[in-house]
Amino acid sequence: MDIGLFILFIILWFTIYGGLHYYTYRKIIPFSPTRKKVLVVALFLLASSLFIVELLTHNDFAGIAYPLAVIAYSWMGIIFLFFFISGAFDLIEQVIKRTGPRKLDNAIRSKQRTLWVGSVVVLLSVSGYMSAQKIHVETLHLQSNKITQPLRIVQISDLHLGILSNESLIDSLIEVINSLDADIIVSTGDLVDMQLDHIKDLAEQLSAMKSKLGKYAVYGNHEVFAGLDHSNKVIDTAGFTLLSNASVSPNELITIIGVDDPAVTGSFQNDEMNEVEILEKISNHLFTILLKHQPRLNERSTEYFDLQLSGHTHGGQIFPFGLLTKLIYPIGFGLKLVADDTWIYVSRGTGTWGPPMRILARTEVTLFEINSEK
């Protein structure tokens, strides 16, 4: 990553995350000076815990880092939820203050408000955690005159193998995927997270995923953040063939093309031009699947593929972030027809990044059943 962009990211992160903690502090200021000091120290430690986790992880203190990571990343989700829910109350308060009766205004601004908001946040956090542990299968049916016999393609995306990944969830994922009897399995990026030092066993677990015609993966931005050399080892250990601006034809029916995420080169415009050039060179009469981590559609590419598979946005992961991702990636998520007989599918993702929870954006393993046109 460009050092200038990295510094900008750190500044923005401290500004936003620090601002959330200051907002929380203002909403729950305790009544005594002693409690106030305790709250300040607690919020400072919670705000700093993410960086402490990274420091411990990269210095081989995984035993200490794991429980701290559970706290740090769970807190990240909790404080975001607190901000959104309490912020909604702030807006309601302002509306009622200007238009509603004084009695209702006093109720909205009562000292009990923070307790009610906190209770809702706890319930949503627990529900979100449970939702993230469930693996949902989305099945889609497509037809093409290029297909003469049925194909079953399974997509995973944004698994984010890292410090919070656990063996039991990976076992469940493998069981679900193997039950789908896939011809091909693809990973559309972010198979790994930024903490790679302790996930070798998890990668070896993933090698138990079975498909008849192979498993193929592309880079996401987190493979770049983690370091491509390390990421390549994880991808290989998990049994995936990496398609880095490359293609493969597992049989006489299908071609799979993988293009690198813009984070690999740091230049989005160049990647868009390279994508067209890559597709032009590989273009053939076979049913062509384009694996591309970010859900950006290059209209100049649509004549060269039949189905683009992407991920990256997690469907927002925690509402209302889905509204923000829709602004950045207008294509949204799910299946969209983008040209004649040309489709794009954007997965909500199989894992989580940051908070181990999902709210109104459930996990996803996607099965594509592709058949000939009747």
BAMARTI-527697 format. One record per residue: x, y, z of N, C-alpha, C, CB in turn; residue in one letter. Coordinates in pm, whole numbers, plus 50000, padded with zeros to 5 digits. Atoms other than C-alpha are relative to their C-alpha. Glycine has a CB too. Example, Ala and Ser with C-alpha at 12.3 -4.5 7.8 and 13.67 -1.06 7.14 Angstrom:
BEGIN
500894988150000512304955050780500905012050000499015000350125A
499184988149994513674989450714499235010950073500415004649858S
This chain:
BEGIN
500854988150000500005000050000500885012350000499045000150122M
499274987450003501215035149919500065006050140499355009849900D
499814995149864502655050550236499135012250028501485003450024I
500854988249982500745082950180498554996150026500085008949877G
501365004849978497435064450153499864993550137499594990149890L
500045006649870498305044050461499915010450112501254991150019F
500034989549898498995075550667498635006850002501115010549974I
501334994050009495745090950539498954991150065499635002849853L
500935009549940493875059350639500085000550152500294985749950F
499824999649854495355060350990499395012650059501494999150037I
500554987349950494425097051033498484999650000500505011849914I
501465000950010490865091050912499444990450104499594995549860L
500485009949904490545060251131499985005650142500884987449994W
499944994249866491685078151446498945010950018501405005750028F
500994989349992489415107451366498604994350018500055008749875T
501365005749995486305086251306499804991750126499744991549876I
500165009049885486885059851573500115007850131501054988849995Y
499894991649881488035085551826498755008350021501225009149989G
501234992349991484985106451746498844991950055499635005549864G
501055008749947482695076951814500154998250151500044986349930L
499775001749856484285072052156499695012950076501454995650026H
500334987349934483975108852239498495001750008500645011949926Y
501474999250000480295107852139499434991050109499434996049862Y
500485009349898479765077352361500265005650140500694986349984T
499654994049870481545094652649498995011050037501435005849996Y
500924989049973479275125052616498614994950036499915009149880R
501345005349975476175102952624499894992750133499614990749888K
500095008049877477105082452930500915005450109500354985449970I
499184994049894479035106853152499444995850136500055015649986I
500505004149868478755091853503499885012150094500944989450062P
500354989049911477695112653800501155004350092498824996250083F
498934996449908480845111854015501325001649925500144989450111S
498694998250064484395123653927500774986949986500845009950078P
499295012950006485755088854006499504991649883499834992350132T
500575007750111483375071753764500365006349866498474999150015R
499624993150123484195097853504501414996049957499915015250019K
498635003850030487905089453527500064985449953500895002050123K
500045014250039487165052053507499484998649857499134991850097V
500575000550135485035057753196501015004649895498735008749992L
499004994950094487765078153027501074989449973500665013050055V
498975010250014490375051153092499474988049921500514995450138V
500595011550067488025023252978499825002549851498664996450064A
500214996850142487105040652652501335001349926499205013149987L
498684998950064490765048752581500584986149971500975008050089F
499485013650019491765012252629499234992649890499944992050132L
500805006650103488884999852414500315005649862498495001650031L
499674993850128489715024852141501374995649950499975015250013A
498645004050037493365013752147500164985049980500965004550105S
499865014549996492674976452170500284993849863498774993950058S
499765005550134492654970651793501495000249965499215008049895L
498584998850033496224982851760500854991250092500455014750011F
499315009249909497304963052065499914985749947499405000850143I
500185013350059495864931751899500974997949884498554998149951V
499085001250113497854938451582501444998450047499885012449909E
498645000749946501024943851784500284986250058500215010950108L
499825013249939500564911551981500044989049894498884997250100L
500095010350104499654891351672501304999049922498855003149905T
498795000050083502714901551474501284997750082500115013149925H
498855003349916504984894351770499814986650070500235010950103N
500175013949955503804858451821499444998650142501314992849993D
500715001349872501584864452124498544996749973500135013050085F
501365003350042498534847551975499124996150117500024988849899A
500795004349885497434832752307499375011750073500864992250095G
500524988049936497014867552452499145007949903501155008850053I
500684991850100495874883552127498584995449974500794999949871A
501335004950037492864860952068498905005450091499994984950003Y
501084994749916490764869752378499865015149991500224996050144P
500064985550015491704906252338499335003749868501415006150008L
500614997450131490684904651970498484998450006500584990749894A
501455001949984487254891152066499375012550060499714987650089V
500514987949934486784921052295500095012049905500795002950129I
499754988250083488284946552053499055000849881501445000049951A
500844999750120486334936551742498524999850035500344988349910Y
501404999449956483094930451930499655014350041499754990150117S
500234986249959483444964952083499845009149879501145004950088W
500124991950120483914979451736498554999949950500964994949890M
501395001050043480484966351639499065006750097499614985649983G
500884994449897478914976951968499995015349994500454995450139I
499964985449998480115012851950499405006049873501455004950017I
500674995450121478995016551588498484999450017500444991649878F
501435001249977475555003651682499495010650097499674986050053L
500404989849902475415026751983499905013649933501005000550117F
500024987050067476245056551764498785001449911501275001849917F
501124998950092473615048751502498665000750073500004988249904F
501285000149929470825040851748499825012550085499894987450088I
500084987949920471605069151987499875012449911501245001350091S
500124988850095472055092351689498585001449947500964998149885G
501394999550045468575082751568499125006650107499474985749967A
500734993549891467235092651910500285015050003500374993750134F
499674985750004469095125651880499165007349896501505001949971D
500814993850105467285132951554498545001050041500124992149870L
501394999949954463925123251701499805010950106499604986250058I
500064989949895464665145352000499885014049941501244999150089E
500034986750060465305175351778498655002849932501135001549898Q
501314998250064462085169651582498935002750104499634987549917V
501024998549895459985165751899500185013350074500074988250099I
499734987449929461695195352062499365011849928501515002350014K
500524989050079460485217351777498504998749973500755000949869R
501395001950043457085201851707499124992850100499994992549872T
500795008549912456025178951993499745006450135500684986950019G
500294995049864454645183752345501214998850091498814992350061P
498874999849909457075191552627500144986950076499865011650097R
499965012549923456135159752816500734989249922498594995350035K
499345010050083457235137752526501465003649979499304998749864L
498614995450015460365158852478500824996250122500045015349979D
499295003649877461345153252842500234984950010499215004950121N
499865014649996460755115652808501124995449908498694993249960A
498975003950096462975113052502501405003450054499775006949864I
498704995549951465785132152678500314995250142500055015149995R
499825004549863465485113653009501314992450017498834991350043S
498775007249969468455097653186499884985149967500365001950147K
500215014250031466895063753112500274996849853498584996050036Q
499855002350143467395068752739501234991849967500065013249927R
498765007150029470985056952739499914985450039501175006650072T
500195014049958470005025452929499184992449897499324999450136L
500805006650104467325017652672500814997749873498755008349968W
499165001350120469715024252384501024988950020500725013449967V
499025010449971472355002452551499404986149996500615002450136G
500675013150002469874973952595499744995449858498695000650078S
500255003450140468914975152228501314996149931499345011849926V
498695002950060472594975552128500474986050040501055010550043V
499585013349953473324944752341499204989149928499824998750154V
500855010050068470364925652191500394998649853498515003950011L
499605000550142471384935051836501374993549984500015014149940L
498655005750008475014925651904499974984950013500905006050107S
500125014549982474084891152032499354993649879499194996850127V
500675005250120471684885851742500935000249879498735008249970S
499074998850112474314898151495501114989550005500615013749999G
498975010449985476924874351637499454986449960500524999550146Y
500615012950035474564844651607499764998949851498684998250076M
500234999950145473694854751251501284997349923499415013449957S
498725001950068477384855551156500494985650007501055009250060A
499575013949985477774819451273499204990449913499894995850145Q
500855008550084475074806351039500415001449854498515003650019K
499605000050141475964796750683498754997949914501074989049971I
501185000750086473244803550427500434997149857499195013250007H
499735003250141473194789050077498995007249913499954984649976V
500844993650101471844810749796500154992049870500395015149980E
499975007850123470914790449488499405008149887499244986750017T
500474992650117470594807049148500064991049877500835012849978L
500085008050122469604791748815500205009149879498624992649991H
499724992550122471064804848490499964990549880501375007250009L
500015008050124470724793148130500885006849896498554998249946Q
499154994750106473084796947838500054990049885501425003150052S
499885008850117473254783647484501424994949982499555007349874N
498615004850004476994778547545500194987650087500955011150046K
499915011349908476284751447803499244988149944499465003850140I
500665012150053475524716247681499744989750108500844993949891T
500285008849887475564699048019500045008350127501024988150007Q
500114991649880474724712148368501345002150069499024993750097P
498814996549923477424729948567499555005550136500895010349924L
500294995149866477394736448941501245007650051499614988350097R
498904991349958479584765849045499685005150141500215011849900I
500184995049863479994774449415500965011750022500244988750106V
499214988049971481194809249514500055002550151499415012349927Q
499834994249868482634819649847500715013349980500804990450098I
499364986950013483834855049908500195006050138499165009449909S
499774992349877485354875950186499894991250124498995011550010D
499995008749883485944847150423500815006150114500574986249963L
499174992749901488614867950602500544990750109499185011150064H
499325008549902490564840050766500955008650081500764988449930L
499164991749914492194856551064499914995650143499625014649987G
499885003649860492544857651436498674995750062500565011650077I
501305003749943488794854551502499384987749934499065011649987L
500545012050066488274825151265500144988150093500744997449866S
499925011749913487514792551440499764987349920498985001150114N
500035012750072487804756251337498594994649982500844989850073E
501355005750011484194747051408499205006649889499275001450133S
500724993250107482834773651174500534995849864500125015250017L
499435004650126485254763150900499534985849969501555000550006I
500535013650021484174726850950498575000549947500054992050132D
501384998650046480554737550908499955004849856499235009750090S
499944994850136481444756950594500374988849902501025011549990L
499565011150088483254726850445498874990049982501244993050059I
501115009550008480314704250526498915005149906499414997450140E
501034994250087477864727950357500444999749854499695014450043V
499534999350139480004732650046500114986149939501375007149994I
499875013550055480774695650003498654993649973500804991250096N
501345005350024477054688150025499395005249870499095003450116S
500554993850122476494710149717500494993249873500375014749996L
499525007850114478424686249489500465009149886498894990649950D
499574989850095480234714549311500894994249890500735011150072A
499035002650106481904711148974501225008850020499385002349860D
498934990049983483954742549049499705008450123500155009149873I
500124990749887484554763449362500895012149971500414993050136I
499214987950021485674799549333499955008650126499485007949878V
499924990149893486814825049591500275013549935501114996350104S
499864987050066486314861049484500655010350092498635005049954T
499154990649929488904876849710499775000750149499825013349943G
499994998749854489674884450074499784986550068498925009950046D
500025012949932490104847950159500715001350134500694989149912L
499234998049876492544860250424499755014050054501534997749975V
500054986849940492594889250664501445004950020499204999950135D
498664994249984495534910050780500874992350098499905014350044M
499205007849905496584886351059500174985849944499334999650142Q
499775012850068498174856350887500854990250080500645002449868L
498985008149934500614842951142499484986950058500635008050110D
500515011449926498294817251295498834993149930499585004450138H
501155006050069495924805151023500404988649907499285010649922I
499585011150085497954777550859499064988150015501424995950034K
500905011449977495734751151021498645002249936499844997550149D
501294997050061492604768750898500074998449849499555014150037L
499825001750144493964769650545500044985249963501295007049953A
499965014450024494724732450565498594994050011500964993150099E
501395004549990491124727150679499265002449869499285007250114Q
500724996450122489844745050369500354990949882500285014349964L
499635009150109491724720550149499064988249990501434995050019S
500965011150002488994695550240498765003249918499594996550142A
501124996750090486504714350021500234993149866499865015549982M
499845008250119485894692049720499205005449882499574985850030K
500674996750125485034699949360500584991249890500155015149965S
499585009250106485244679549042501055006049908498804995849919K
499154993850103487034704948823500945010750057499135006249893L
499014991049943489114724949069499425011550080500855005549893G
500344988349919489094755149301500895011649956500174997050154K
499274988750057490094789749182499735012650082499595002249851Y
500114988149915490744822649361500655012049933500644997450136A
499364987550043491594859049293500365008150123499065008249905V
499614991049893493214885949501498865009650034501275007949961Y
500774988749953491134909149713500955010250060498934995750103G
499124989949942492444940349882500694995050127499205012750031N
499385004649876493114921650207501174990649976498974993250087H
498805007850033495514897650037501205009349984499774991849870E
498944990250016497514928649952500445005450136499545011549908V
499684994749867497304942650306500804989850081498715003850076F
499325010549924498454909150447501384996849943499154987450001A
498745003450068501334906450198499764988749901501094996150102G
500345009750104501054887849870500744986750017500325005749864L
499265012549982503784862449950499324991150104501455002950043D
500685007649896502044851750271498624995449951499865008350128H
501335003450049498634852750106500054988749899499335012249938S
499865010650099499824831049820500144986350066501215002649909N
499815012749930500894804350067498684994950058501035001750112K
501305003949945497484804450235499074995149889499365011750075V
500855003950113495664803049901500394986349948500095010449887I
499515012950049497854774149787499714988750100501505000849973D
500275010149897497524755350118498534996250003500445005150137T
501445002750001493744758550096499554992549875499245013150011A
500305008050118493914741149759499455007849882499034989650035G
500504991750110493004770549534501115002849899499425013350054F
499114995150105494634778849203499775014949985499764992549865T
500124985650008495334816049195499955004449853501175007050073L
500114994150133494154834348882500305014850011498584997549938L
499544986249992496174866348881500155005449860501345001150079S
500064995550141495214883048552500274988249908501025011449974N
499785012450075495044848048413498684992549985501064990950072A
501225007650027492534822348292500284985150005499425003849864S
499925014550004491814785348300498714994749938500244993950143V
501185006850056489454762548110499964985950056500034999949841S
500005013149935488664733148339499414988949914499225000750129P
500525009850096486674715848064499675007249870498734992750057N
500274994450133485364721847712498805009549999499754988849901E
501204991649993482394742647837500265013950055498974993350083L
499904988049919483794770048053501435005350007499484997350140I
498744993149974486584795448089499815008850122500485008449876T
500044991549881487324812548421501185009649992500064991450132I
498974989650007489224845348417500035007550132499735009849881I
499844992449876490584862048729500825012349979500634991450108G
499244987550010491674898348744500355004850140499195010949922V
499514995249871493664914349025499185011650052501465004049989D
500614988449937492134938449271500875012349977499784997550152D
499194987950019493214974749216501055002350108499105012049994P
499014998249893495044973149551501354994049963499504993750129A
498745006450040497664951049382500925010149934499744988049904V
499184990150071498844979449158499845014050057499635000049854T
500254986749945497335009049343499495009949899501245005350061G
500494991050105495915023049021498734994449940501085002249891S
501285005150047492235018048951499855001649849498855007150071F
500194997650142492265033448604500794990049915500425014149964Q
499205009550075495115011448482499404986050006501434999750053N
500605013249987493354980548616498794998549910499614997350144D
501165000650087490204989148424500434997849854499185012950012E
499515001850136492194991748100500614986149982501045010749965M
499395013250008494164960148174498944989149993500914997650120N
501075010050001490924941248236499504997549859498855004450089E
500495001450137489694947947883501044992749914499685013849938V
498945006350079493054938147733500114985150032501345006950027E
499915014149959493154905747935498854992149940499994998850155I
501185007050050489624896347834500054998549848498725007450042L
499905000750146490254904447468500914988549957500525013349942E
499035010450037493234880947458499454986050025501295001950076K
500465013249959491414852447629498664996449938499914999250151I
501365002050050488014856647464499894987949909499535012449925S
500265011850084486624824447317498504997150000500804987650051N
501415003450015483324807047247499414993350124499804991149881H
500475007049881483094791047592499255009450095501184993550073L
500664992249895480874802347879501105005550091498964991250080F
498884993549933483134827548052499555006650130500645010549908T
500254994149869483114836448420501185009150036499794989050109I
498984990449959485004867448533499975001150152499765013949934L
499864998549855486244867048893500675013450027500824988250062L
499534986349976486674902649016499535004250138499485009949889K
500354997949860486784911649383499005011450021501245002750081H
500874988649977485244946349377498875000349898500805013049993Q
501165000450091481724949349229499885012549914498734998350080P
500034989250097482584974748965499834993849861501305008950007R
500275005350134481234968648617500685008849897498484999149973L
499374993150111483434978448324499184996849875501524995749982N
500925002650111480944982348039500734995549873499205012549970E
499235004450117483704977347782500364985350007501285008349987R
499645014149983484264942447924498834990549977500564997850137S
501165008849995480714929447908499864990849878498765008350013T
500115008750119481034915647555500924987850008500335007949874E
499015010849993483834892447671499714989750110501365005950024Y
500315010049897482194874347964498484998150009500585004350138F
501415003149981478874858448055499535002650143499734985649963D
500364998449859478944860848434501195005650078499534986650062L
498984994649910480964883448664499614996950143500185015549979Q
500225002949859481314872049024500885009150084500304985050031L
499294990449916482294897649288499534998850144499805014449948S
500354999749857482124904449661500355013550057500724988750078G
499374988149943483944929849878499125008050096500435008949889H
500814990849921480974949050023499364993550122498925005949914T
500635007449889479674921950262498505003050013500705003450132H
501394995849989476194935250183499805010450108499134988150028G
500044990249891477064962150438500384994050134498645006150009G
499705007949880477514935150708499195004250122501485001050032Q
500784995049886475964957050979499185012049952500935004050121I
500864988950040472964978650895500275011950091498514995950004F
500354995650135472975007350797501185001749905499275012950009P
498854998350088476425003450635499684996049856501174991850051F
500405003750136474664987350338499605012149917498864990150004G
500374987750072473345021950248501245007249952499165009350090L
498754993550040476905035250242500674992549886500965000950120L
499365007750107478265006650030499255001749868500074985150037T
500774998050122475405012449784500375013149931498504999850031K
499564987450058476635048149736501334998349926500135010750109L
498675002050060480175036249661499944990149885501004995150107I
500155010450103479155005449461498534998949963500564986250051Y
501434999250032475785013349297499414986949950499785010549897P
500515012750052475514978249153499264992350108501154991649943I
500685006849890474374966949501500504985850018498515000049977G
499645014149989474344929749575498894991549941500284996050148F
500955008750066472614899949424500274999149851498585004850024G
499835002650143472104890849058499405011249917499374986549961L
500474989550088471794917448788500344996549855500615013750040K
499755001250143471434915048410500585013249951498704996349922L
499334987650037473904940448268500145001949850501375000450064V
500004999450146473774932447895499304987449951501475001149941A
500665012050052472274906447664500774987650043499895000649846D
499415012749955472954872647827501285002150081500294991149881D
498834997049918475524889148055499535004250138500885011149935T
500464998049863475154888748433501155003850092499304987450051W
499054997849891476904901548743499324995450128500465015150009I
500525003949869476484886349085500955005050108499814984650010Y
499214994749890477664903749402499594992850128499825015550014V
500255007749878477944881649710500005008950124501034988950016S
499964993149871477164893850061501194995450085498694997750077R
498815004549928480254874650172499734988350091500585011250079G
500125012349921480904842750363500455002050144500814988949936T
499494997549865482754856750665499675014150046501514997850006G
500174986449950483044889450853501365006850007499324999950140T
498804992149975485574917350876499705009050119500435008449874W
500224991749883486034935751203499054993250096499465013749960G
500945005949903483024929451428499514986349953498815009350022P
500475013350040482104892251427498484999150008500634989250089P
501464999649998478464900551363499475004849866499505009150114M
500704995750121476004905551081498575003750036500034988849890R
501354995249971472804925851101499355004349870500025011750102I
500724997850126470374925250806500934998149879499375014149997L
499095003250111473174911450587500604986350029501135011049982A
499565013149957473444874150640501144994549915498844990449998R
498895006350072476404852450538499504992749877500774990350093T
500445005950127476394835850201501054990849938499655010949903E
499325008750096477674806150004499044999149882500364985650060V
500884999150116476334808649651500204988249906500245013149925T
499985010950096475454779449424499345004649871499284987450057L
500534996850132475014786549054499774986849924500975009549920F
500345011550085473224759348859499805005249859498714992450053E
500014994550136473964767048495499624988749904501405006349962I
500505010350091472034747648232499885005649860498644994650049N
500194995950138471524748447860498625006149983500174988149904S
501304994350031468724769347715499124989749933500155012449912E
500925010050057465674748147633499265005749880498994995450106K
